[in-house]
Amino acid sequence: MWDFEGKDVDIYVVRKLLTRYPEYFRNRVIGRDVYLTLRLPNPWAETAEKKVFSQALELIPTAYDVAREFYGDDGIKGVFQVILPLTSRAEELVFTYRYYERVVAGKAFLELVPGMKVMDVLGSVKPNTIDVIPLIEDLNSMLGIGKIIINYWRFIRPSSIRVFIARSDPAMNYGLIPAVLAAKIALNKALTLGRELGIEVYSIIGVGSTPFRGGT
């Protein structure tokens, strides 16, 4: 997880990984065998970081170009997954998905000068779409995770979805036992809904050792 949420992270991370550790990444293809997943700031909740949301998404096409050159393969995935923290509504996920699709990737088709599109100067912008992973952190959203998933599915129709259930903030805010129970309920609802919709649900849970996940 490459965390843009309040962190000063290196935007050239993919280039540096591939150039410093070429043998490792020749044998472990980024985007297939190992994944670099961007954690965005939530522009609805973290107002001072709103523009970083856009900056982080702009990293993805550059990472793709670097990986394509390294592997010599146009079909490479590179970086294609992002985590949206503090997710409370499906609309936030849909906005993130469409912002990338229409603003970041879609700008390639803009004609800024007659007969000259952005892609004619900067090249194509890939990947065309991304996977958005909701990070559910508050109690109401954890208990209402079904509504978030199904409304996102109605707009985007993904074949699979990853859901990230928080543990540290719920434990800090509600206590250890309520956080454990809420996480179990959220995971059960997500998996049950996935079976009903006919999509694969891959769960992530943010557990860790004490005292950082609610221990004393």
C-alpha positions as CSV (number, residue, x, y, z in Angstrom):
1,M,0.0,0.0,0.0
2,W,1.5,3.3,-1.2
3,D,-0.1,5.8,1.1
4,F,-0.9,9.3,-0.1
5,E,-3.2,9.9,2.9
6,G,-1.3,12.6,4.7
7,K,2.1,11.2,3.7
8,D,4.9,12.6,1.6
9,V,5.3,9.7,-0.8
10,D,7.6,9.3,-3.8
11,I,5.6,9.6,-7.0
12,Y,8.4,7.9,-8.9
13,V,8.2,4.7,-6.9
14,V,7.6,2.3,-9.8
15,R,10.5,3.6,-11.8
16,K,12.8,3.3,-8.7
17,L,11.6,-0.2,-7.8
18,L,12.2,-1.5,-11.4
19,T,15.6,0.2,-11.8
20,R,17.0,-0.6,-8.4
21,Y,15.7,-4.2,-8.2
22,P,15.4,-5.4,-11.8
23,E,16.1,-9.1,-11.1
24,Y,13.4,-9.3,-8.5
25,F,10.8,-7.6,-10.7
26,R,11.8,-9.6,-13.8
27,N,10.6,-12.7,-11.9
28,R,7.7,-11.0,-10.2
29,V,5.7,-8.9,-12.6
30,I,4.2,-5.8,-11.0
31,G,0.4,-5.9,-11.4
32,R,0.4,-9.7,-11.8
33,D,2.6,-11.3,-9.2
34,V,3.1,-8.3,-6.9
35,Y,0.8,-5.3,-6.5
36,L,1.4,-1.7,-5.7
37,T,-1.9,-0.3,-4.4
38,L,-2.4,3.5,-3.9
39,R,-4.2,4.8,-0.9
40,L,-5.8,8.1,-1.8
41,P,-6.9,10.8,0.5
42,N,-10.7,11.1,0.7
43,P,-11.6,14.5,-0.8
44,W,-15.0,14.5,1.0
45,A,-13.4,14.0,4.5
46,E,-9.8,15.4,4.1
47,T,-10.4,18.8,2.6
48,A,-6.8,20.0,2.8
49,E,-5.7,17.0,0.7
50,K,-8.3,17.3,-2.0
51,K,-5.8,18.0,-4.8
52,V,-3.6,15.1,-3.7
53,F,-6.5,12.8,-4.7
54,S,-6.0,13.9,-8.3
55,Q,-2.2,13.9,-8.1
56,A,-2.2,10.3,-6.9
57,L,-4.4,9.1,-9.7
58,E,-2.2,10.9,-12.3
59,L,0.7,8.6,-11.1
60,I,-1.1,5.5,-12.5
61,P,-0.5,6.1,-16.3
62,T,3.1,7.1,-15.7
63,A,3.6,3.8,-13.7
64,Y,2.0,1.9,-16.6
65,D,4.4,3.5,-19.2
66,V,7.5,2.7,-17.0
67,A,6.3,-0.9,-16.5
68,R,5.5,-1.3,-20.2
69,E,9.0,-0.2,-21.2
70,F,10.6,-2.5,-18.5
71,Y,8.7,-5.6,-19.5
72,G,8.3,-4.8,-23.2
73,D,4.7,-5.7,-22.9
74,D,1.7,-3.5,-23.8
75,G,-0.6,-5.8,-21.9
76,I,1.1,-5.1,-18.6
77,K,-1.2,-3.9,-15.8
78,G,1.2,-2.0,-13.6
79,V,-0.7,0.0,-11.0
80,F,-4.4,-0.3,-11.3
81,Q,-5.9,-0.5,-7.8
82,V,-6.6,2.3,-5.4
83,I,-7.9,2.4,-1.8
84,L,-10.4,5.1,-0.8
85,P,-10.3,5.6,3.0
86,L,-13.3,6.7,5.0
87,T,-15.7,5.4,2.4
88,S,-19.3,6.0,3.6
89,R,-21.3,6.1,0.3
90,A,-21.2,4.3,-3.0
91,E,-21.1,7.6,-4.8
92,E,-17.6,8.2,-3.5
93,L,-16.4,5.0,-5.2
94,V,-18.3,5.8,-8.4
95,F,-16.8,9.3,-8.5
96,T,-13.3,7.9,-8.0
97,Y,-13.8,5.3,-10.7
98,R,-15.2,7.8,-13.2
99,Y,-12.7,10.6,-12.4
100,Y,-9.9,8.3,-13.4
101,E,-11.8,6.9,-16.4
102,R,-13.0,10.3,-17.8
103,V,-10.5,12.9,-16.5
104,V,-7.2,11.1,-16.1
105,A,-7.5,8.5,-18.9
106,G,-10.2,10.3,-20.9
107,K,-8.1,13.5,-21.4
108,A,-6.0,11.6,-24.0
109,F,-8.9,12.2,-26.5
110,L,-9.2,16.0,-25.9
111,E,-8.3,18.1,-29.0
112,L,-6.5,21.1,-27.6
113,V,-5.4,22.4,-30.9
114,P,-7.2,21.7,-34.2
115,G,-6.1,18.3,-35.4
116,M,-4.0,17.7,-32.3
117,K,-5.2,15.5,-29.5
118,V,-3.5,15.1,-26.1
119,M,-2.5,11.6,-27.0
120,D,-0.7,12.8,-30.1
121,V,1.8,14.6,-27.8
122,L,1.8,12.6,-24.6
123,G,0.8,9.2,-26.0
124,S,-2.0,6.9,-24.9
125,V,-3.1,6.9,-21.3
126,K,-3.4,3.4,-19.8
127,P,-4.9,1.6,-18.0
128,N,-8.3,2.8,-19.2
129,T,-10.0,2.0,-15.9
130,I,-9.0,1.2,-12.3
131,D,-10.3,-0.9,-9.5
132,V,-11.5,1.1,-6.5
133,I,-11.3,-0.5,-3.0
134,P,-13.5,0.9,-0.3
135,L,-11.9,1.2,3.1
136,I,-14.8,1.1,5.6
137,E,-13.8,2.7,8.9
138,D,-16.9,3.9,10.9
139,L,-19.5,1.8,12.5
140,N,-22.5,2.9,10.5
141,S,-20.7,2.3,7.2
142,M,-19.5,-1.2,8.4
143,L,-23.0,-2.2,9.3
144,G,-24.3,-0.7,6.0
145,I,-21.6,-2.1,3.8
146,G,-24.2,-4.0,1.7
147,K,-25.8,-0.7,0.5
148,I,-22.4,0.6,-0.4
149,I,-21.4,-2.5,-2.4
150,I,-24.7,-2.9,-4.2
151,N,-25.0,0.7,-5.3
152,Y,-21.4,0.7,-6.6
153,W,-22.2,-2.5,-8.5
154,R,-25.3,-1.0,-10.1
155,F,-23.2,1.8,-11.6
156,I,-19.9,0.0,-12.5
157,R,-20.8,-3.7,-12.7
158,P,-17.4,-5.0,-11.7
159,S,-16.8,-8.7,-12.0
160,S,-15.1,-8.6,-8.6
161,I,-14.6,-6.2,-5.7
162,R,-12.1,-5.9,-2.9
163,V,-13.4,-4.5,0.4
164,F,-11.1,-3.2,3.2
165,I,-12.4,-3.4,6.7
166,A,-10.7,-1.1,9.2
167,R,-9.8,-2.3,12.7
168,S,-7.6,0.4,14.3
169,D,-10.0,3.3,14.1
170,P,-13.0,1.3,15.1
171,A,-11.1,-0.2,18.1
172,M,-10.0,3.3,19.1
173,N,-13.4,4.8,18.7
174,Y,-15.7,2.0,19.9
175,G,-13.5,-0.4,21.8
176,L,-11.9,-3.7,20.9
177,I,-14.9,-6.0,21.2
178,P,-17.3,-3.8,19.3
179,A,-14.7,-3.4,16.6
180,V,-14.2,-7.2,16.2
181,L,-18.0,-7.8,16.1
182,A,-18.5,-5.0,13.5
183,A,-15.7,-6.3,11.3
184,K,-17.2,-9.8,11.4
185,I,-20.7,-8.5,10.5
186,A,-19.3,-6.4,7.7
187,L,-17.3,-9.3,6.2
188,N,-20.3,-11.6,6.5
189,K,-22.6,-9.1,4.7
190,A,-20.0,-8.4,2.0
191,L,-19.4,-12.1,1.2
192,T,-23.2,-12.9,1.3
193,L,-24.0,-10.0,-1.0
194,G,-21.2,-11.1,-3.4
195,R,-22.8,-14.5,-3.7
196,E,-26.2,-13.0,-4.4
197,L,-24.8,-10.6,-7.1
198,G,-22.6,-13.3,-8.6
199,I,-19.4,-11.4,-8.1
200,E,-16.2,-12.4,-6.2
201,V,-15.6,-10.4,-3.0
202,Y,-12.0,-10.3,-1.8
203,S,-11.8,-9.0,1.7
204,I,-8.9,-7.2,3.5
205,I,-8.9,-6.5,7.2
206,G,-6.6,-4.0,8.8
207,V,-5.5,-6.0,11.8
208,G,-2.1,-5.9,13.6
209,S,-0.4,-6.4,16.9
210,T,-1.2,-4.6,20.1
211,P,-1.4,-1.8,21.1
212,F,-2.1,-0.4,17.6
213,R,-5.3,-2.4,17.0
214,G,-7.1,-1.8,20.2
215,G,-5.0,-3.6,22.8
216,T,-4.0,-2.2,26.1
